[in-house]
Amino acid sequence: MSLPKSLQGRLRLPVIGAPLFIISNPALVIAQCKAGIIGAFPALNARPVSQLDEWLHEITEALAAHDKAHPEAPAAPFAVNQIVHRSNTRLEEDMARTVKWKAPVVITSLGAREDVNQAITAYGGVVLHDVINQKFAHKAIEKGATGLICVSAGAGGHAGAFSPFAFVQETREWFDGPLALSGAISTGGGILAAQAMGADFAYIGSAFIATDEARAAPEYKQAIVEGSAADIVGSDLFTGVFGNYLRPSVVSAGLDPDNLPKGDVATMNFESAAGSKAKAWRDIWGSGQGIGAVKRIKPAAEFIAQLGREYAAAKRRLTD
């Protein structure tokens, strides 16, 4: 396994903070990067389009200032998530701003495009493409992605169906580049387990919803704290692609979580929920199965420090 030089020695923990639609913002990304993990946000979170330029400026300047003040503990790189599906009419404009600011890492989702990958790697950026099966994984690498994010069963938001054990093992049979594992990881032990399976990074999203910096409603954060794996409902209704959501939010939208109609990928829309009056990803709350480990709302840096202690303890257990 090999990591790009731009990522080597830059992380205090082998973790990527997953880009959370609507929720991730500069404050969260900056806190994650300062604490030593890759912080990420979806380009679509910046609205209007011009705000993306402002966010990239803010993040770049804040991390540069941190590095100058703390040369002994420089910040980790940040990442921008680009939805490359045809429904994203902003992609061209968002990519222009991403290239302008030379985002160190770009996470691409819902499709793989050679031109997008070339634009990023041309300035030395790293492209990580999230995939839910081997077919999409092969396509991503064939089209020039640097690495892969294996989105397995139990992941929040758009999720896969395969066990992380099977998914990583089969991917490592043919791919030795950068690999992140997504799916119900919310502890330091989970990070070490991901590495033991063959991943380079753990991809953690849902647990960061319950942080002070996250742009989520207080009720959403509290639902993460109070929830467990049993509170997660899988459905393709809301965006046309299968995803995992918090049961209470589905009930609050007037829907029966145990009898949800099928969605249609042809009508995928990141603004409105198919077949309901609730707005997808805003009133229907995405979440992975690992939230049972989240016990209270706290600053992102405190949560990352907790992950570090748990990670070190898990390592010690293996050698005792």
C-alpha positions in Angstrom: 0.0 0.0 0.0 1.3 3.4 -0.9 0.1 6.9 0.0 0.7 10.0 -2.1 3.6 12.2 -0.8 1.1 15.0 0.0 -0.5 12.8 2.6 2.5 11.1 4.2 3.2 12.3 7.7 0.5 14.9 7.6 -2.1 13.1 9.8 -2.0 12.4 13.5 -4.7 9.8 13.0 -5.5 7.8 9.8 -8.9 9.4 9.6 -11.0 11.3 7.0 -13.9 13.2 8.3 -16.6 12.4 5.8 -18.3 15.3 3.9 -21.7 15.7 5.4 -24.3 17.2 3.1 -25.7 20.4 4.6 -23.8 19.8 7.9 -20.1 20.2 7.1 -18.9 23.8 7.0 -15.6 25.6 7.3 -15.7 25.7 11.1 -15.9 21.9 11.2 -13.3 21.3 8.5 -10.8 23.7 10.1 -11.3 22.0 13.5 -10.8 18.6 12.0 -7.7 19.5 10.1 -6.1 21.3 13.1 -6.7 18.2 15.2 -4.8 16.1 12.7 -7.4 14.4 10.4 -8.5 15.2 6.9 -11.6 17.5 7.2 -14.0 17.5 4.2 -17.1 19.3 3.0 -19.4 18.9 0.0 -19.0 21.8 -2.5 -22.8 21.9 -2.7 -23.0 23.0 1.0 -21.7 26.4 -0.1 -24.7 28.3 -1.4 -24.8 30.3 -3.6 -22.0 29.1 -5.8 -19.9 32.2 -5.0 -19.8 31.1 -1.4 -17.6 28.1 -2.3 -14.8 30.6 -3.2 -15.2 32.2 0.2 -15.1 28.9 2.0 -12.0 27.7 0.2 -10.3 31.0 1.0 -11.3 30.8 4.6 -10.1 27.2 5.1 -6.9 27.7 3.2 -6.0 30.9 5.1 -6.9 29.4 8.5 -4.8 26.3 8.1 -1.9 28.3 6.8 -2.1 30.5 9.8 -2.2 27.5 12.1 0.8 25.9 10.4 2.8 29.2 10.9 1.9 29.3 14.6 2.3 25.6 15.2 5.1 24.3 13.0 5.5 21.3 15.4 1.9 20.2 14.7 0.8 21.3 11.2 -2.7 20.8 10.1 -3.9 17.9 8.0 -5.0 18.6 4.4 -8.6 19.4 3.7 -10.9 17.8 1.1 -13.7 19.0 -1.1 -16.5 16.6 -2.1 -17.8 16.9 -5.7 -21.0 15.1 -6.8 -20.3 14.2 -10.4 -23.7 12.8 -11.2 -25.5 14.5 -14.1 -28.1 16.0 -11.7 -25.4 18.3 -10.3 -25.6 21.4 -12.6 -23.0 23.2 -10.5 -20.2 20.8 -11.1 -18.3 22.9 -13.7 -18.4 26.1 -11.6 -17.5 24.2 -8.4 -14.6 22.5 -10.1 -13.2 25.8 -11.4 -13.1 27.1 -7.8 -11.6 23.8 -6.5 -8.8 24.0 -9.0 -8.2 27.7 -8.4 -7.6 27.0 -4.7 -5.8 23.7 -5.4 -7.8 21.6 -2.9 -5.3 19.0 -1.6 -7.9 16.2 -1.7 -11.1 15.9 -3.7 -13.7 13.2 -2.9 -15.8 12.4 -5.9 -19.2 10.7 -5.6 -22.0 9.2 -7.7 -20.0 8.6 -11.0 -16.4 8.8 -12.2 -15.2 11.3 -14.7 -11.9 11.3 -16.4 -11.9 15.0 -17.0 -12.6 15.8 -13.4 -9.8 13.5 -12.2 -7.3 15.0 -14.7 -8.1 18.5 -13.6 -7.3 17.6 -10.0 -4.2 15.5 -10.4 -2.8 18.1 -12.9 -2.1 20.4 -9.9 -1.0 17.6 -7.6 -4.3 17.0 -5.9 -5.4 13.6 -4.7 -8.8 12.1 -5.9 -10.6 9.6 -3.7 -13.7 8.2 -5.3 -16.4 6.6 -3.1 -17.7 3.2 -4.4 -20.2 0.6 -3.2 -19.0 -2.4 -5.3 -16.1 -3.7 -7.4 -17.6 -2.6 -10.7 -17.6 1.0 -9.7 -14.2 0.6 -8.0 -12.6 -0.6 -11.2 -14.2 2.2 -13.2 -12.9 4.8 -10.9 -9.3 3.7 -11.1 -9.6 3.2 -14.8 -10.7 6.8 -15.1 -7.8 8.2 -13.1 -8.8 8.3 -9.5 -5.9 8.2 -7.1 -7.7 6.1 -4.5 -10.9 4.6 -3.3 -13.4 4.9 -0.4 -15.1 1.6 0.1 -18.5 2.5 1.4 -19.8 -0.6 3.1 -22.9 -1.7 4.9 -23.8 0.4 7.9 -22.5 3.7 6.5 -24.5 6.9 6.9 -26.1 8.6 3.9 -25.6 6.8 0.6 -24.4 3.4 1.8 -23.2 0.1 0.3 -24.5 -3.4 1.0 -21.3 -5.4 1.5 -19.5 -6.3 4.7 -16.3 -4.2 5.2 -14.3 -7.5 5.6 -15.3 -8.7 2.1 -15.2 -5.3 0.4 -11.7 -4.4 1.6 -10.3 -7.9 1.0 -11.6 -8.1 -2.6 -10.4 -4.6 -3.3 -6.9 -5.3 -2.0 -6.6 -8.3 -4.4 -6.1 -5.9 -7.3 -5.6 -2.4 -5.9 -2.6 -1.3 -3.7 -3.2 2.5 -3.7 -4.8 4.7 -1.1 -7.9 3.1 0.4 -10.4 4.4 3.0 -13.1 2.4 4.6 -16.5 3.8 5.4 -19.2 2.1 7.5 -20.2 2.5 11.1 -16.8 3.5 12.4 -17.0 5.8 15.4 -14.2 4.6 17.8 -10.5 4.4 17.9 -10.8 0.6 17.9 -12.7 0.9 14.6 -9.9 2.9 13.1 -7.4 0.2 14.0 -9.7 -2.5 12.7 -10.0 -0.7 9.3 -6.2 -0.7 9.1 -6.0 -4.3 10.1 -8.3 -5.2 7.3 -6.1 -3.4 4.8 -7.4 0.1 4.6 -5.2 3.2 5.0 -7.9 5.4 6.4 -11.1 5.2 8.5 -13.8 7.3 7.0 -15.9 8.8 9.9 -19.1 10.8 9.3 -22.1 10.3 11.5 -20.3 10.8 14.8 -19.2 14.3 13.7 -22.8 15.4 13.4 -22.9 15.5 17.2 -20.1 18.1 17.4 -20.3 21.7 18.3 -19.1 22.9 14.9 -21.4 20.8 12.8 -24.2 22.8 11.0 -27.0 20.5 12.2 -30.2 21.2 14.1 -29.9 20.6 17.9 -32.6 18.0 17.6 -30.5 16.1 15.0 -27.4 16.2 17.1 -29.4 14.9 20.1 -30.9 12.1 18.0 -27.4 11.0 17.2 -26.5 10.9 20.9 -29.7 9.0 21.8 -29.7 6.6 18.8 -28.2 3.2 18.2 -27.9 0.8 15.2 -31.6 -0.2 15.7 -32.7 3.4 14.9 -31.3 3.3 11.4 -33.6 2.8 8.4 -32.3 2.0 4.9 -34.2 3.4 1.9 -33.7 4.7 -1.7 -36.9 6.9 -1.5 -35.3 10.2 -0.6 -32.7 10.6 -3.3 -33.2 7.6 -5.6 -30.0 6.0 -4.2 -30.0 3.6 -1.2 -29.1 5.4 2.0 -29.3 5.1 5.8 -31.4 7.5 7.9 -32.5 8.0 11.5 -35.9 6.5 12.1 -37.3 9.4 14.2 -36.8 11.8 11.4 -38.7 9.6 9.0 -41.5 9.3 11.4 -41.6 13.1 11.9 -41.9 13.5 8.2 -45.2 11.6 8.3 -43.8 8.4 6.8 -43.9 4.8 7.9 -40.2 3.8 8.2 -41.2 0.1 7.9 -43.2 0.6 4.7 -41.4 3.2 2.6 -42.1 3.2 -1.2 -39.3 2.7 -3.7 -37.3 5.6 -5.0 -36.2 6.2 -8.6 -32.6 7.1 -9.4 -33.9 8.9 -12.6 -35.5 11.5 -10.3 -32.5 12.0 -8.1 -32.6 15.5 -6.7 -30.4 16.8 -3.8 -33.0 19.4 -2.9 -36.3 17.5 -2.5 -37.4 14.1 -1.3 -39.0 11.9 -3.9 -42.6 11.2 -2.9 -42.7 13.3 0.3 -43.0 16.9 1.4 -39.8 16.7 3.4 -36.6 18.0 1.9 -34.0 15.2 1.5 -31.1 15.4 3.8 -32.6 18.3 5.8 -35.7 17.0 7.4 -34.8 13.3 6.8 -31.6 12.9 8.8 -28.8 10.6 7.4 -26.9 8.5 9.9 -24.8 5.4 10.0 -25.1 2.4 12.3 -22.1 3.3 14.5 -23.9 6.1 16.5 -24.3 3.9 19.6 -20.8 4.9 20.6 -21.7 8.6 20.6 -22.6 9.6 24.1 -22.7 13.4 24.1 -22.3 16.5 21.9 -18.7 17.9 22.1 -16.2 20.0 20.2 -14.7 18.2 17.2 -11.2 18.5 18.6 -12.3 16.8 21.8 -13.9 13.9 19.9 -10.8 13.5 17.8 -8.6 13.4 20.9 -10.9 10.7 22.3 -10.4 8.7 19.1 -6.7 9.1 19.5 -6.8 7.7 23.1 -9.0 4.8 22.0 -6.8 4.1 19.0 -3.7 4.0 21.3 -5.5 1.8 23.8 -6.6 -0.6 21.0 -3.0 -0.9 19.9 -1.8 -1.7 23.4 -4.5 -4.4 23.8 -3.0 -6.2 20.8 0.5 -6.2 22.3 -0.4 -7.0 26.0 
